[in-house]
Amino acid sequence: MTLENVLLLSAALFSIGIYGVMSRRSIITTLMSIELMFNAVVVAAIAFSRFTLPASLANVESPVQAAAVRLALTGHVFAVFIIAVAAAEVALGLAIVFALYRVRETTEITDAATMKN
């Protein structure tokens, strides 16, 4: 598997997520599509971490050290932060969905503007 293949997968996931956000009217489906876009970013971050090497670490003399540097977990750390932000976003989004459903008994995005009162 190459970097290009993984980035194509990430772009496809992100495109599906954008399509879901733009075409759906349900807030829950929109939140799921946003999660899909977050996961596409996670896949891209881990792919860049796996397949690229920072220039400051590229001048390692020993092949054993070079292999250890290649396995650096920088993309994985970004992935954990992105997943944490996504979890917080979903928790807040679901709280808004519950509030909207209590007031208007619907989960349509177009009815969310009526909560201005």
C-alpha positions as CSV (number, residue, x, y, z in Angstrom):
1,M,0.0,0.0,0.0
2,T,1.4,3.4,-1.0
3,L,0.8,6.9,0.3
4,E,-1.2,7.7,-2.8
5,N,-3.6,4.8,-2.2
6,V,-4.2,5.8,1.4
7,L,-4.7,9.5,0.5
8,L,-7.2,8.4,-2.2
9,L,-9.1,6.4,0.4
10,S,-9.0,9.5,2.7
11,A,-10.3,11.7,-0.1
12,A,-13.1,9.3,-0.9
13,L,-14.2,9.2,2.8
14,F,-14.0,13.0,3.0
15,S,-16.1,13.4,-0.2
16,I,-18.7,11.0,1.1
17,G,-18.9,13.0,4.3
18,I,-19.3,16.3,2.4
19,Y,-22.0,14.7,0.3
20,G,-23.8,13.6,3.4
21,V,-23.6,17.0,5.0
22,M,-24.8,18.8,1.9
23,S,-27.6,16.5,0.9
24,R,-29.2,15.4,4.2
25,R,-31.7,17.3,6.2
26,S,-31.5,15.2,9.4
27,I,-29.2,16.6,12.1
28,I,-28.2,13.1,13.2
29,T,-27.2,12.1,9.6
30,T,-25.3,15.3,9.3
31,L,-23.4,14.6,12.5
32,M,-22.5,11.1,11.2
33,S,-21.2,12.7,8.0
34,I,-19.1,15.1,9.9
35,E,-17.7,12.1,11.9
36,L,-16.8,10.5,8.6
37,M,-14.9,13.6,7.5
38,F,-13.0,13.6,10.8
39,N,-12.1,10.0,10.3
40,A,-10.8,10.8,6.8
41,V,-8.5,13.4,8.4
42,V,-7.3,10.8,10.9
43,V,-6.5,8.3,8.1
44,A,-4.6,11.1,6.2
45,A,-2.6,12.1,9.4
46,I,-1.6,8.5,10.1
47,A,-0.7,8.0,6.4
48,F,1.6,11.0,6.4
49,S,3.1,9.9,9.6
50,R,3.8,6.4,8.3
51,F,5.0,7.3,4.8
52,T,7.0,10.5,5.3
53,L,10.0,11.3,7.4
54,P,10.8,14.7,8.8
55,A,14.0,16.3,7.4
56,S,15.5,16.8,10.8
57,L,15.3,13.0,11.5
58,A,16.3,11.9,8.0
59,N,20.1,12.2,8.7
60,V,20.2,9.3,11.2
61,E,23.4,7.3,10.6
62,S,22.4,3.9,12.0
63,P,19.9,1.8,10.0
64,V,18.4,0.6,13.3
65,Q,17.9,4.2,14.4
66,A,16.4,5.0,11.0
67,A,13.9,2.2,11.4
68,A,13.0,3.5,14.9
69,V,12.5,7.0,13.6
70,R,10.3,5.8,10.8
71,L,8.0,4.2,13.4
72,A,7.5,7.6,15.2
73,L,3.9,7.9,16.4
74,T,3.3,11.6,15.5
75,G,0.4,10.9,13.3
76,H,-1.1,8.6,15.9
77,V,-1.0,11.4,18.5
78,F,-2.8,13.7,16.1
79,A,-5.3,11.0,15.5
80,V,-6.0,10.8,19.3
81,F,-6.6,14.5,19.5
82,I,-8.8,14.5,16.4
83,I,-10.9,11.7,17.9
84,A,-11.2,13.5,21.2
85,V,-12.4,16.7,19.4
86,A,-14.9,14.6,17.4
87,A,-16.3,13.0,20.5
88,A,-16.8,16.4,22.1
89,E,-18.4,17.7,18.9
90,V,-20.9,14.7,18.8
91,A,-21.7,15.1,22.5
92,L,-22.6,18.8,22.0
93,G,-24.4,18.1,18.8
94,L,-26.6,15.4,20.4
95,A,-27.4,17.8,23.2
96,I,-28.6,20.3,20.6
97,V,-30.6,17.5,18.8
98,F,-32.3,16.6,22.1
99,A,-33.2,20.2,22.9
100,L,-34.5,20.7,19.4
101,Y,-36.6,17.5,19.6
102,R,-38.1,18.6,22.9
103,V,-39.1,22.0,21.6
104,R,-40.2,21.2,18.0
105,E,-40.5,17.4,18.0
106,T,-38.3,17.2,14.8
107,T,-34.7,16.6,14.0
108,E,-34.7,18.5,10.7
109,I,-31.9,21.1,10.2
110,T,-34.3,23.6,8.7
111,D,-36.3,23.7,11.9
112,A,-33.2,24.5,14.0
113,A,-33.5,28.2,13.0
114,T,-36.8,28.3,14.9
115,M,-35.0,27.9,18.3
116,K,-34.0,31.6,18.3
117,N,-36.8,32.4,20.9
